[in-house]
Amino acid sequence: MKTTIVKVWIDSEAVYIQTIKGDIYNELFADYPRLRAASPSQLANFEYDNIGIHWKDLDEDLSYRGFMRKAKFV
């Protein structure tokens, strides 16, 4: 089953996704060495598509599937 992501955003500690059903999941930057060491401007420079989130400057990718596998609801 495919889940539609309608929103992606960050704060100083994590990246968040919201599904079309309204569920919100997050991943902590502290759990990823490249993201943990990144500056705020580097963290804000991300792209996303129907698969996941990509930080080109940091060479880091997070899949939506990974967010949901851990089931970290906010």
Predicted model as a PDB file, atoms N, CA, C, CB and O in Angstrom, pLDDT in the B-factor column:
MODEL        1                                                                  
ATOM      1  N   MET A   1       0.830  -1.184   0.000  1.00 51.00           N  
ATOM      2  CA  MET A   1       0.000   0.000   0.000  1.00 51.00           C  
ATOM      3  C   MET A   1       0.873   1.246   0.000  1.00 51.00           C  
ATOM      4  CB  MET A   1      -0.943  -0.001   1.205  1.00 51.00           C  
ATOM      5  O   MET A   1       1.795   1.363   0.808  1.00 51.00           O  
ATOM      6  N   LYS A   2       0.587   2.166  -0.895  1.00 71.00           N  
ATOM      7  CA  LYS A   2       1.355   3.397  -1.013  1.00 71.00           C  
ATOM      8  C   LYS A   2       0.737   4.480  -0.143  1.00 71.00           C  
ATOM      9  CB  LYS A   2       1.427   3.858  -2.480  1.00 71.00           C  
ATOM     10  O   LYS A   2      -0.483   4.645  -0.114  1.00 71.00           O  
ATOM     11  N   THR A   3       1.584   5.217   0.564  1.00 77.00           N  
ATOM     12  CA  THR A   3       1.140   6.320   1.399  1.00 77.00           C  
ATOM     13  C   THR A   3       1.528   7.622   0.734  1.00 77.00           C  
ATOM     14  CB  THR A   3       1.738   6.227   2.819  1.00 77.00           C  
ATOM     15  O   THR A   3       2.662   7.771   0.278  1.00 77.00           O  
ATOM     16  N   THR A   4       0.608   8.563   0.670  1.00 91.00           N  
ATOM     17  CA  THR A   4       0.884   9.866   0.080  1.00 91.00           C  
ATOM     18  C   THR A   4       1.364  10.827   1.160  1.00 91.00           C  
ATOM     19  CB  THR A   4      -0.370  10.425  -0.630  1.00 91.00           C  
ATOM     20  O   THR A   4       0.714  10.994   2.192  1.00 91.00           O  
ATOM     21  N   ILE A   5       2.510  11.457   0.909  1.00 94.00           N  
ATOM     22  CA  ILE A   5       3.075  12.449   1.812  1.00 94.00           C  
ATOM     23  C   ILE A   5       2.627  13.823   1.328  1.00 94.00           C  
ATOM     24  CB  ILE A   5       4.641  12.347   1.875  1.00 94.00           C  
ATOM     25  O   ILE A   5       2.798  14.160   0.156  1.00 94.00           O  
ATOM     26  N   VAL A   6       2.057  14.607   2.224  1.00 95.00           N  
ATOM     27  CA  VAL A   6       1.541  15.915   1.839  1.00 95.00           C  
ATOM     28  C   VAL A   6       2.378  17.077   2.368  1.00 95.00           C  
ATOM     29  CB  VAL A   6       0.131  16.058   2.321  1.00 95.00           C  
ATOM     30  O   VAL A   6       2.233  18.209   1.907  1.00 95.00           O  
ATOM     31  N   LYS A   7       3.254  16.797   3.337  1.00 96.00           N  
ATOM     32  CA  LYS A   7       4.056  17.869   3.913  1.00 96.00           C  
ATOM     33  C   LYS A   7       5.352  17.308   4.471  1.00 96.00           C  
ATOM     34  CB  LYS A   7       3.274  18.605   5.012  1.00 96.00           C  
ATOM     35  O   LYS A   7       5.369  16.233   5.070  1.00 96.00           O  
ATOM     36  N   VAL A   8       6.451  18.051   4.266  1.00 97.00           N  
ATOM     37  CA  VAL A   8       7.759  17.723   4.837  1.00 97.00           C  
ATOM     38  C   VAL A   8       8.311  19.008   5.428  1.00 97.00           C  
ATOM     39  CB  VAL A   8       8.745  17.109   3.756  1.00 97.00           C  
ATOM     40  O   VAL A   8       8.292  20.052   4.776  1.00 97.00           O  
ATOM     41  N   TRP A   9       8.810  18.938   6.681  1.00 98.00           N  
ATOM     42  CA  TRP A   9       9.392  20.114   7.297  1.00 98.00           C  
ATOM     43  C   TRP A   9      10.432  19.701   8.328  1.00 98.00           C  
ATOM     44  CB  TRP A   9       8.304  20.982   7.942  1.00 98.00           C  
ATOM     45  O   TRP A   9      10.517  18.540   8.729  1.00 98.00           O  
ATOM     46  N   ILE A  10      11.227  20.696   8.747  1.00 98.00           N  
ATOM     47  CA  ILE A  10      12.266  20.441   9.743  1.00 98.00           C  
ATOM     48  C   ILE A  10      12.142  21.452  10.878  1.00 98.00           C  
ATOM     49  CB  ILE A  10      13.679  20.509   9.101  1.00 98.00           C  
ATOM     50  O   ILE A  10      11.519  22.504  10.735  1.00 98.00           O  
ATOM     51  N   ASP A  11      12.748  21.106  12.001  1.00 97.00           N  
ATOM     52  CA  ASP A  11      13.009  22.061  13.070  1.00 97.00           C  
ATOM     53  C   ASP A  11      14.471  21.849  13.462  1.00 97.00           C  
ATOM     54  CB  ASP A  11      12.017  21.868  14.310  1.00 97.00           C  
ATOM     55  O   ASP A  11      15.214  21.230  12.700  1.00 97.00           O  
ATOM     56  N   SER A  12      14.893  22.321  14.583  1.00 96.00           N  
ATOM     57  CA  SER A  12      16.309  22.216  14.952  1.00 96.00           C  
ATOM     58  C   SER A  12      16.740  20.803  15.326  1.00 96.00           C  
ATOM     59  CB  SER A  12      16.600  23.136  16.100  1.00 96.00           C  
ATOM     60  O   SER A  12      17.937  20.527  15.410  1.00 96.00           O  
ATOM     61  N   GLU A  13      15.779  19.900  15.553  1.00 97.00           N  
ATOM     62  CA  GLU A  13      16.123  18.555  16.019  1.00 97.00           C  
ATOM     63  C   GLU A  13      15.739  17.419  15.087  1.00 97.00           C  
ATOM     64  CB  GLU A  13      15.487  18.323  17.317  1.00 97.00           C  
ATOM     65  O   GLU A  13      16.289  16.323  15.198  1.00 97.00           O  
ATOM     66  N   ALA A  14      14.806  17.655  14.169  1.00 97.00           N  
ATOM     67  CA  ALA A  14      14.261  16.539  13.402  1.00 97.00           C  
ATOM     68  C   ALA A  14      13.681  16.984  12.064  1.00 97.00           C  
ATOM     69  CB  ALA A  14      13.197  15.829  14.208  1.00 97.00           C  
ATOM     70  O   ALA A  14      13.467  18.169  11.808  1.00 97.00           O  
ATOM     71  N   VAL A  15      13.437  15.986  11.228  1.00 97.00           N  
ATOM     72  CA  VAL A  15      12.684  16.171   9.997  1.00 97.00           C  
ATOM     73  C   VAL A  15      11.362  15.431  10.176  1.00 97.00           C  
ATOM     74  CB  VAL A  15      13.483  15.649   8.734  1.00 97.00           C  
ATOM     75  O   VAL A  15      11.322  14.348  10.761  1.00 97.00           O  
ATOM     76  N   TYR A  16      10.289  16.019   9.672  1.00 96.00           N  
ATOM     77  CA  TYR A  16       8.943  15.497   9.865  1.00 96.00           C  
ATOM     78  C   TYR A  16       8.262  15.276   8.519  1.00 96.00           C  
ATOM     79  CB  TYR A  16       8.112  16.451  10.736  1.00 96.00           C  
ATOM     80  O   TYR A  16       8.541  15.970   7.541  1.00 96.00           O  
ATOM     81  N   ILE A  17       7.370  14.303   8.493  1.00 95.00           N  
ATOM     82  CA  ILE A  17       6.512  14.094   7.333  1.00 95.00           C  
ATOM     83  C   ILE A  17       5.077  13.949   7.815  1.00 95.00           C  
ATOM     84  CB  ILE A  17       6.956  12.843   6.517  1.00 95.00           C  
ATOM     85  O   ILE A  17       4.820  13.461   8.915  1.00 95.00           O  
ATOM     86  N   GLN A  18       4.152  14.381   6.975  1.00 95.00           N  
ATOM     87  CA  GLN A  18       2.734  14.216   7.276  1.00 95.00           C  
ATOM     88  C   GLN A  18       2.078  13.494   6.112  1.00 95.00           C  
ATOM     89  CB  GLN A  18       2.045  15.590   7.542  1.00 95.00           C  
ATOM     90  O   GLN A  18       2.266  13.868   4.954  1.00 95.00           O  
ATOM     91  N   THR A  19       1.311  12.462   6.420  1.00 94.00           N  
ATOM     92  CA  THR A  19       0.622  11.691   5.392  1.00 94.00           C  
ATOM     93  C   THR A  19      -0.719  12.340   5.058  1.00 94.00           C  
ATOM     94  CB  THR A  19       0.417  10.233   5.851  1.00 94.00           C  
ATOM     95  O   THR A  19      -1.201  13.217   5.774  1.00 94.00           O  
ATOM     96  N   ILE A  20      -1.297  11.895   3.975  1.00 93.00           N  
ATOM     97  CA  ILE A  20      -2.605  12.402   3.563  1.00 93.00           C  
ATOM     98  C   ILE A  20      -3.675  12.109   4.613  1.00 93.00           C  
ATOM     99  CB  ILE A  20      -3.009  11.791   2.222  1.00 93.00           C  
ATOM    100  O   ILE A  20      -4.679  12.817   4.691  1.00 93.00           O  
ATOM    101  N   LYS A  21      -3.462  11.067   5.420  1.00 92.00           N  
ATOM    102  CA  LYS A  21      -4.403  10.731   6.498  1.00 92.00           C  
ATOM    103  C   LYS A  21      -4.206  11.604   7.735  1.00 92.00           C  
ATOM    104  CB  LYS A  21      -4.253   9.267   6.881  1.00 92.00           C  
ATOM    105  O   LYS A  21      -5.002  11.542   8.673  1.00 92.00           O  
ATOM    106  N   GLY A  22      -3.133  12.427   7.741  1.00 94.00           N  
ATOM    107  CA  GLY A  22      -2.864  13.296   8.884  1.00 94.00           C  
ATOM    108  C   GLY A  22      -1.860  12.757   9.869  1.00 94.00           C  
ATOM    109  O   GLY A  22      -1.524  13.441  10.837  1.00 94.00           O  
ATOM    110  N   ASP A  23      -1.361  11.535   9.652  1.00 91.00           N  
ATOM    111  CA  ASP A  23      -0.345  10.968  10.539  1.00 91.00           C  
ATOM    112  C   ASP A  23       0.974  11.718  10.353  1.00 91.00           C  
ATOM    113  CB  ASP A  23      -0.154   9.449  10.264  1.00 91.00           C  
ATOM    114  O   ASP A  23       1.351  12.046   9.228  1.00 91.00           O  
ATOM    115  N   ILE A  24       1.666  11.987  11.447  1.00 93.00           N  
ATOM    116  CA  ILE A  24       2.948  12.692  11.415  1.00 93.00           C  
ATOM    117  C   ILE A  24       4.021  11.785  11.998  1.00 93.00           C  
ATOM    118  CB  ILE A  24       2.874  14.040  12.199  1.00 93.00           C  
ATOM    119  O   ILE A  24       3.846  11.200  13.067  1.00 93.00           O  
ATOM    120  N   TYR A  25       5.132  11.678  11.280  1.00 93.00           N  
ATOM    121  CA  TYR A  25       6.282  10.872  11.697  1.00 93.00           C  
ATOM    122  C   TYR A  25       7.513  11.772  11.707  1.00 93.00           C  
ATOM    123  CB  TYR A  25       6.494   9.635  10.747  1.00 93.00           C  
ATOM    124  O   TYR A  25       7.548  12.796  11.025  1.00 93.00           O  
ATOM    125  N   ASN A  26       8.514  11.386  12.482  1.00 94.00           N  
ATOM    126  CA  ASN A  26       9.752  12.162  12.482  1.00 94.00           C  
ATOM    127  C   ASN A  26      10.976  11.262  12.566  1.00 94.00           C  
ATOM    128  CB  ASN A  26       9.756  13.150  13.641  1.00 94.00           C  
ATOM    129  O   ASN A  26      10.903  10.109  12.988  1.00 94.00           O  
ATOM    130  N   GLU A  27      12.088  11.822  12.153  1.00 95.00           N  
ATOM    131  CA  GLU A  27      13.411  11.211  12.312  1.00 95.00           C  
ATOM    132  C   GLU A  27      14.308  12.266  12.929  1.00 95.00           C  
ATOM    133  CB  GLU A  27      13.994  10.687  10.935  1.00 95.00           C  
ATOM    134  O   GLU A  27      14.355  13.400  12.451  1.00 95.00           O  
ATOM    135  N   LEU A  28      15.017  11.908  13.981  1.00 95.00           N  
ATOM    136  CA  LEU A  28      15.921  12.833  14.661  1.00 95.00           C  
ATOM    137  C   LEU A  28      17.221  12.976  13.894  1.00 95.00           C  
ATOM    138  CB  LEU A  28      16.201  12.364  16.088  1.00 95.00           C  
ATOM    139  O   LEU A  28      17.791  11.982  13.444  1.00 95.00           O  
ATOM    140  N   PHE A  29      17.693  14.201  13.743  1.00 97.00           N  
ATOM    141  CA  PHE A  29      18.983  14.427  13.097  1.00 97.00           C  
ATOM    142  C   PHE A  29      20.105  13.735  13.868  1.00 97.00           C  
ATOM    143  CB  PHE A  29      19.268  15.931  12.980  1.00 97.00           C  
ATOM    144  O   PHE A  29      21.076  13.275  13.268  1.00 97.00           O  
ATOM    145  N   ALA A  30      19.981  13.660  15.172  1.00 97.00           N  
ATOM    146  CA  ALA A  30      21.009  13.043  16.021  1.00 97.00           C  
ATOM    147  C   ALA A  30      21.258  11.580  15.669  1.00 97.00           C  
ATOM    148  CB  ALA A  30      20.607  13.148  17.480  1.00 97.00           C  
ATOM    149  O   ALA A  30      22.323  11.047  15.981  1.00 97.00           O  
ATOM    150  N   ASP A  31      20.306  10.931  15.033  1.00 95.00           N  
ATOM    151  CA  ASP A  31      20.457   9.521  14.673  1.00 95.00           C  
ATOM    152  C   ASP A  31      21.241   9.299  13.384  1.00 95.00           C  
ATOM    153  CB  ASP A  31      19.106   8.890  14.540  1.00 95.00           C  
ATOM    154  O   ASP A  31      21.507   8.155  13.017  1.00 95.00           O  
ATOM    155  N   TYR A  32      21.611  10.360  12.702  1.00 97.00           N  
ATOM    156  CA  TYR A  32      22.305  10.267  11.413  1.00 97.00           C  
ATOM    157  C   TYR A  32      23.543  11.157  11.442  1.00 97.00           C  
ATOM    158  CB  TYR A  32      21.363  10.675  10.238  1.00 97.00           C  
ATOM    159  O   TYR A  32      23.405  12.378  11.516  1.00 97.00           O  
ATOM    160  N   PRO A  33      24.747  10.588  11.387  1.00 97.00           N  
ATOM    161  CA  PRO A  33      25.975  11.365  11.522  1.00 97.00           C  
ATOM    162  C   PRO A  33      26.069  12.580  10.593  1.00 97.00           C  
ATOM    163  CB  PRO A  33      27.139  10.476  11.275  1.00 97.00           C  
ATOM    164  O   PRO A  33      26.470  13.658  11.033  1.00 97.00           O  
ATOM    165  N   ARG A  34      25.716  12.426   9.345  1.00 97.00           N  
ATOM    166  CA  ARG A  34      25.815  13.553   8.401  1.00 97.00           C  
ATOM    167  C   ARG A  34      24.828  14.660   8.760  1.00 97.00           C  
ATOM    168  CB  ARG A  34      25.561  13.072   6.959  1.00 97.00           C  
ATOM    169  O   ARG A  34      25.155  15.844   8.671  1.00 97.00           O  
ATOM    170  N   LEU A  35      23.649  14.281   9.154  1.00 98.00           N  
ATOM    171  CA  LEU A  35      22.657  15.289   9.522  1.00 98.00           C  
ATOM    172  C   LEU A  35      22.995  15.927  10.865  1.00 98.00           C  
ATOM    173  CB  LEU A  35      21.259  14.668   9.572  1.00 98.00           C  
ATOM    174  O   LEU A  35      22.797  17.127  11.053  1.00 98.00           O  
ATOM    175  N   ARG A  36      23.495  15.139  11.781  1.00 97.00           N  
ATOM    176  CA  ARG A  36      23.886  15.641  13.103  1.00 97.00           C  
ATOM    177  C   ARG A  36      24.978  16.712  12.984  1.00 97.00           C  
ATOM    178  CB  ARG A  36      24.378  14.480  13.994  1.00 97.00           C  
ATOM    179  O   ARG A  36      24.974  17.683  13.741  1.00 97.00           O  
ATOM    180  N   ALA A  37      25.903  16.541  12.047  1.00 97.00           N  
ATOM    181  CA  ALA A  37      27.029  17.467  11.885  1.00 97.00           C  
ATOM    182  C   ALA A  37      26.714  18.645  10.961  1.00 97.00           C  
ATOM    183  CB  ALA A  37      28.227  16.720  11.351  1.00 97.00           C  
ATOM    184  O   ALA A  37      27.546  19.538  10.801  1.00 97.00           O  
ATOM    185  N   ALA A  38      25.554  18.659  10.365  1.00 98.00           N  
ATOM    186  CA  ALA A  38      25.214  19.684   9.379  1.00 98.00           C  
ATOM    187  C   ALA A  38      24.817  21.007  10.035  1.00 98.00           C  
ATOM    188  CB  ALA A  38      24.083  19.192   8.490  1.00 98.00           C  
ATOM    189  O   ALA A  38      24.340  21.044  11.170  1.00 98.00           O  
ATOM    190  N   SER A  39      25.026  22.076   9.297  1.00 97.00           N  
ATOM    191  CA  SER A  39      24.599  23.405   9.745  1.00 97.00           C  
ATOM    192  C   SER A  39      23.092  23.558   9.503  1.00 97.00           C  
ATOM    193  CB  SER A  39      25.399  24.530   9.001  1.00 97.00           C  
ATOM    194  O   SER A  39      22.511  22.808   8.717  1.00 97.00           O  
ATOM    195  N   PRO A  40      22.467  24.514  10.166  1.00 97.00           N  
ATOM    196  CA  PRO A  40      21.044  24.750   9.917  1.00 97.00           C  
ATOM    197  C   PRO A  40      20.728  25.025   8.443  1.00 97.00           C  
ATOM    198  CB  PRO A  40      20.569  25.912  10.758  1.00 97.00           C  
ATOM    199  O   PRO A  40      19.709  24.558   7.933  1.00 97.00           O  
ATOM    200  N   SER A  41      21.583  25.768   7.765  1.00 97.00           N  
ATOM    201  CA  SER A  41      21.316  26.055   6.346  1.00 97.00           C  
ATOM    202  C   SER A  41      21.454  24.798   5.489  1.00 97.00           C  
ATOM    203  CB  SER A  41      22.274  27.145   5.831  1.00 97.00           C  
ATOM    204  O   SER A  41      20.715  24.634   4.518  1.00 97.00           O  
ATOM    205  N   GLN A  42      22.380  23.916   5.831  1.00 98.00           N  
ATOM    206  CA  GLN A  42      22.504  22.652   5.105  1.00 98.00           C  
ATOM    207  C   GLN A  42      21.273  21.771   5.336  1.00 98.00           C  
ATOM    208  CB  GLN A  42      23.783  21.907   5.539  1.00 98.00           C  
ATOM    209  O   GLN A  42      20.775  21.143   4.402  1.00 98.00           O  
ATOM    210  N   LEU A  43      20.791  21.725   6.557  1.00 98.00           N  
ATOM    211  CA  LEU A  43      19.606  20.924   6.859  1.00 98.00           C  
ATOM    212  C   LEU A  43      18.377  21.446   6.132  1.00 98.00           C  
ATOM    213  CB  LEU A  43      19.351  20.906   8.357  1.00 98.00           C  
ATOM    214  O   LEU A  43      17.526  20.668   5.702  1.00 98.00           O  
ATOM    215  N   ALA A  44      18.287  22.760   5.997  1.00 97.00           N  
ATOM    216  CA  ALA A  44      17.135  23.367   5.327  1.00 97.00           C  
ATOM    217  C   ALA A  44      17.167  23.177   3.814  1.00 97.00           C  
ATOM    218  CB  ALA A  44      17.072  24.842   5.649  1.00 97.00           C  
ATOM    219  O   ALA A  44      16.155  23.383   3.143  1.00 97.00           O  
ATOM    220  N   ASN A  45      18.306  22.790   3.278  1.00 98.00           N  
ATOM    221  CA  ASN A  45      18.470  22.631   1.832  1.00 98.00           C  
ATOM    222  C   ASN A  45      18.205  21.177   1.433  1.00 98.00           C  
ATOM    223  CB  ASN A  45      19.896  23.065   1.390  1.00 98.00           C  
ATOM    224  O   ASN A  45      19.131  20.440   1.093  1.00 98.00           O  
ATOM    225  N   PHE A  46      16.942  20.776   1.477  1.00 97.00           N  
ATOM    226  CA  PHE A  46      16.565  19.409   1.117  1.00 97.00           C  
ATOM    227  C   PHE A  46      15.549  19.432  -0.011  1.00 97.00           C  
ATOM    228  CB  PHE A  46      15.997  18.655   2.338  1.00 97.00           C  
ATOM    229  O   PHE A  46      14.890  20.439  -0.270  1.00 97.00           O  
ATOM    230  N   GLU A  47      15.446  18.298  -0.666  1.00 97.00           N  
ATOM    231  CA  GLU A  47      14.432  18.088  -1.696  1.00 97.00           C  
ATOM    232  C   GLU A  47      13.674  16.826  -1.315  1.00 97.00           C  
ATOM    233  CB  GLU A  47      15.069  17.971  -3.141  1.00 97.00           C  
ATOM    234  O   GLU A  47      14.201  15.975  -0.598  1.00 97.00           O  
ATOM    235  N   TYR A  48      12.441  16.703  -1.791  1.00 95.00           N  
ATOM    236  CA  TYR A  48      11.706  15.469  -1.550  1.00 95.00           C  
ATOM    237  C   TYR A  48      10.851  15.130  -2.760  1.00 95.00           C  
ATOM    238  CB  TYR A  48      10.833  15.590  -0.291  1.00 95.00           C  
ATOM    239  O   TYR A  48      10.495  15.986  -3.570  1.00 95.00           O  
ATOM    240  N   ASP A  49      10.537  13.846  -2.847  1.00 93.00           N  
ATOM    241  CA  ASP A  49       9.705  13.344  -3.933  1.00 93.00           C  
ATOM    242  C   ASP A  49       8.769  12.293  -3.360  1.00 93.00           C  
ATOM    243  CB  ASP A  49      10.572  12.757  -5.095  1.00 93.00           C  
ATOM    244  O   ASP A  49       8.506  12.291  -2.158  1.00 93.00           O  
ATOM    245  N   ASN A  50       8.267  11.410  -4.190  1.00 88.00           N  
ATOM    246  CA  ASN A  50       7.311  10.413  -3.706  1.00 88.00           C  
ATOM    247  C   ASN A  50       7.971   9.229  -3.002  1.00 88.00           C  
ATOM    248  CB  ASN A  50       6.487   9.909  -4.854  1.00 88.00           C  
ATOM    249  O   ASN A  50       7.275   8.325  -2.541  1.00 88.00           O  
ATOM    250  N   ILE A  51       9.306   9.219  -2.913  1.00 93.00           N  
ATOM    251  CA  ILE A  51      10.035   8.131  -2.256  1.00 93.00           C  
ATOM    252  C   ILE A  51      10.626   8.556  -0.915  1.00 93.00           C  
ATOM    253  CB  ILE A  51      11.143   7.626  -3.164  1.00 93.00           C  
ATOM    254  O   ILE A  51      10.594   7.802   0.058  1.00 93.00           O  
ATOM    255  N   GLY A  52      11.167   9.776  -0.878  1.00 95.00           N  
ATOM    256  CA  GLY A  52      11.817  10.210   0.344  1.00 95.00           C  
ATOM    257  C   GLY A  52      12.407  11.596   0.251  1.00 95.00           C  
ATOM    258  O   GLY A  52      12.036  12.390  -0.613  1.00 95.00           O  
ATOM    259  N   ILE A  53      13.330  11.879   1.150  1.00 97.00           N  
ATOM    260  CA  ILE A  53      13.952  13.196   1.300  1.00 97.00           C  
ATOM    261  C   ILE A  53      15.433  13.072   0.976  1.00 97.00           C  
ATOM    262  CB  ILE A  53      13.742  13.765   2.742  1.00 97.00           C  
ATOM    263  O   ILE A  53      16.081  12.095   1.352  1.00 97.00           O  
ATOM    264  N   HIS A  54      15.966  14.078   0.268  1.00 97.00           N  
ATOM    265  CA  HIS A  54      17.372  14.043  -0.137  1.00 97.00           C  
ATOM    266  C   HIS A  54      18.050  15.365   0.194  1.00 97.00           C  
ATOM    267  CB  HIS A  54      17.498  13.739  -1.643  1.00 97.00           C  
ATOM    268  O   HIS A  54      17.542  16.440  -0.126  1.00 97.00           O  
ATOM    269  N   TRP A  55      19.210  15.265   0.842  1.00 98.00           N  
ATOM    270  CA  TRP A  55      20.080  16.408   1.087  1.00 98.00           C  
ATOM    271  C   TRP A  55      21.283  16.249   0.163  1.00 98.00           C  
ATOM    272  CB  TRP A  55      20.517  16.501   2.607  1.00 98.00           C  
ATOM    273  O   TRP A  55      22.234  15.544   0.498  1.00 98.00           O  
ATOM    274  N   LYS A  56      21.247  16.894  -0.986  1.00 97.00           N  
ATOM    275  CA  LYS A  56      22.301  16.752  -1.993  1.00 97.00           C  
ATOM    276  C   LYS A  56      23.671  17.160  -1.432  1.00 97.00           C  
ATOM    277  CB  LYS A  56      21.966  17.599  -3.233  1.00 97.00           C  
ATOM    278  O   LYS A  56      24.655  16.442  -1.612  1.00 97.00           O  
ATOM    279  N   ASP A  57      23.732  18.300  -0.761  1.00 95.00           N  
ATOM    280  CA  ASP A  57      25.009  18.787  -0.223  1.00 95.00           C  
ATOM    281  C   ASP A  57      25.608  17.858   0.827  1.00 95.00           C  
ATOM    282  CB  ASP A  57      24.821  20.159   0.376  1.00 95.00           C  
ATOM    283  O   ASP A  57      26.823  17.840   1.026  1.00 95.00           O  
ATOM    284  N   LEU A  58      24.759  17.092   1.494  1.00 97.00           N  
ATOM    285  CA  LEU A  58      25.221  16.194   2.559  1.00 97.00           C  
ATOM    286  C   LEU A  58      25.309  14.739   2.112  1.00 97.00           C  
ATOM    287  CB  LEU A  58      24.298  16.295   3.750  1.00 97.00           C  
ATOM    288  O   LEU A  58      25.794  13.887   2.857  1.00 97.00           O  
ATOM    289  N   ASP A  59      24.845  14.454   0.907  1.00 97.00           N  
ATOM    290  CA  ASP A  59      24.790  13.091   0.379  1.00 97.00           C  
ATOM    291  C   ASP A  59      24.050  12.165   1.344  1.00 97.00           C  
ATOM    292  CB  ASP A  59      26.212  12.559   0.115  1.00 97.00           C  
ATOM    293  O   ASP A  59      24.538  11.095   1.709  1.00 97.00           O  
ATOM    294  N   GLU A  60      22.865  12.606   1.743  1.00 97.00           N  
ATOM    295  CA  GLU A  60      22.046  11.846   2.691  1.00 97.00           C  
ATOM    296  C   GLU A  60      20.633  11.702   2.142  1.00 97.00           C  
ATOM    297  CB  GLU A  60      22.022  12.535   4.085  1.00 97.00           C  
ATOM    298  O   GLU A  60      20.069  12.643   1.583  1.00 97.00           O  
ATOM    299  N   ASP A  61      20.076  10.515   2.309  1.00 97.00           N  
ATOM    300  CA  ASP A  61      18.720  10.222   1.873  1.00 97.00           C  
ATOM    301  C   ASP A  61      17.966   9.507   2.983  1.00 97.00           C  
ATOM    302  CB  ASP A  61      18.728   9.376   0.589  1.00 97.00           C  
ATOM    303  O   ASP A  61      18.522   8.638   3.655  1.00 97.00           O  
ATOM    304  N   LEU A  62      16.709   9.866   3.177  1.00 96.00           N  
ATOM    305  CA  LEU A  62      15.829   9.162   4.101  1.00 96.00           C  
ATOM    306  C   LEU A  62      14.567   8.782   3.341  1.00 96.00           C  
ATOM    307  CB  LEU A  62      15.495  10.037   5.360  1.00 96.00           C  
ATOM    308  O   LEU A  62      13.934   9.630   2.713  1.00 96.00           O  
ATOM    309  N   SER A  63      14.205   7.510   3.400  1.00 94.00           N  
ATOM    310  CA  SER A  63      12.993   7.067   2.719  1.00 94.00           C  
ATOM    311  C   SER A  63      11.797   7.211   3.650  1.00 94.00           C  
ATOM    312  CB  SER A  63      13.134   5.604   2.239  1.00 94.00           C  
ATOM    313  O   SER A  63      11.933   7.085   4.867  1.00 94.00           O  
ATOM    314  N   TYR A  64      10.636   7.473   3.084  1.00 93.00           N  
ATOM    315  CA  TYR A  64       9.411   7.546   3.885  1.00 93.00           C  
ATOM    316  C   TYR A  64       9.123   6.207   4.541  1.00 93.00           C  
ATOM    317  CB  TYR A  64       8.220   7.977   3.017  1.00 93.00           C  
ATOM    318  O   TYR A  64       8.607   6.149   5.657  1.00 93.00           O  
ATOM    319  N   ARG A  65       9.452   5.153   3.854  1.00 90.00           N  
ATOM    320  CA  ARG A  65       9.241   3.805   4.402  1.00 90.00           C  
ATOM    321  C   ARG A  65       9.966   3.647   5.746  1.00 90.00           C  
ATOM    322  CB  ARG A  65       9.734   2.727   3.398  1.00 90.00           C  
ATOM    323  O   ARG A  65       9.435   3.043   6.678  1.00 90.00           O  
ATOM    324  N   GLY A  66      11.180   4.196   5.832  1.00 89.00           N  
ATOM    325  CA  GLY A  66      11.944   4.136   7.076  1.00 89.00           C  
ATOM    326  C   GLY A  66      11.272   4.884   8.212  1.00 89.00           C  
ATOM    327  O   GLY A  66      11.296   4.428   9.355  1.00 89.00           O  
ATOM    328  N   PHE A  67      10.667   6.036   7.908  1.00 88.00           N  
ATOM    329  CA  PHE A  67       9.940   6.789   8.928  1.00 88.00           C  
ATOM    330  C   PHE A  67       8.835   5.926   9.522  1.00 88.00           C  
ATOM    331  CB  PHE A  67       9.351   8.088   8.336  1.00 88.00           C  
ATOM    332  O   PHE A  67       8.667   5.842  10.738  1.00 88.00           O  
ATOM    333  N   MET A  68       8.092   5.292   8.634  1.00 84.00           N  
ATOM    334  CA  MET A  68       6.918   4.527   9.078  1.00 84.00           C  
ATOM    335  C   MET A  68       7.277   3.197   9.710  1.00 84.00           C  
ATOM    336  CB  MET A  68       5.994   4.287   7.918  1.00 84.00           C  
ATOM    337  O   MET A  68       6.532   2.680  10.542  1.00 84.00           O  
ATOM    338  N   ARG A  69       8.411   2.641   9.321  1.00 82.00           N  
ATOM    339  CA  ARG A  69       8.846   1.369   9.908  1.00 82.00           C  
ATOM    340  C   ARG A  69       9.128   1.538  11.396  1.00 82.00           C  
ATOM    341  CB  ARG A  69      10.101   0.837   9.186  1.00 82.00           C  
ATOM    342  O   ARG A  69       8.829   0.652  12.196  1.00 82.00           O  
ATOM    343  N   LYS A  70       9.705   2.680  11.762  1.00 69.00           N  
ATOM    344  CA  LYS A  70      10.006   2.938  13.162  1.00 69.00           C  
ATOM    345  C   LYS A  70       8.790   3.399  13.946  1.00 69.00           C  
ATOM    346  CB  LYS A  70      11.094   3.964  13.270  1.00 69.00           C  
ATOM    347  O   LYS A  70       8.773   3.334  15.175  1.00 69.00           O  
ATOM    348  N   ALA A  71       7.763   3.871  13.225  1.00 60.00           N  
ATOM    349  CA  ALA A  71       6.490   4.318  13.834  1.00 60.00           C  
ATOM    350  C   ALA A  71       6.703   5.327  14.951  1.00 60.00           C  
ATOM    351  CB  ALA A  71       5.721   3.122  14.380  1.00 60.00           C  
ATOM    352  O   ALA A  71       6.202   5.150  16.061  1.00 60.00           O  
ATOM    353  N   LYS A  72       7.442   6.378  14.655  1.00 54.00           N  
ATOM    354  CA  LYS A  72       7.638   7.473  15.611  1.00 54.00           C  
ATOM    355  C   LYS A  72       6.575   8.540  15.348  1.00 54.00           C  
ATOM    356  CB  LYS A  72       9.086   8.079  15.496  1.00 54.00           C  
ATOM    357  O   LYS A  72       6.835   9.527  14.659  1.00 54.00           O  
ATOM    358  N   PHE A  73       5.411   8.342  15.886  1.00 56.00           N  
ATOM    359  CA  PHE A  73       4.376   9.353  15.743  1.00 56.00           C  
ATOM    360  C   PHE A  73       4.721  10.559  16.599  1.00 56.00           C  
ATOM    361  CB  PHE A  73       2.997   8.787  16.128  1.00 56.00           C  
ATOM    362  O   PHE A  73       5.276  10.426  17.690  1.00 56.00           O  
ATOM    363  N   VAL A  74       4.396  11.702  16.106  1.00 55.00           N  
ATOM    364  CA  VAL A  74       4.598  12.942  16.873  1.00 55.00           C  
ATOM    365  C   VAL A  74       3.294  13.311  17.530  1.00 55.00           C  
ATOM    366  CB  VAL A  74       5.107  14.107  15.968  1.00 55.00           C  
ATOM    367  O   VAL A  74       3.220  14.321  18.230  1.00 55.00           O  
TER     368      VAL A  74                                                      
ENDMDL                                                                          
END                                                                             
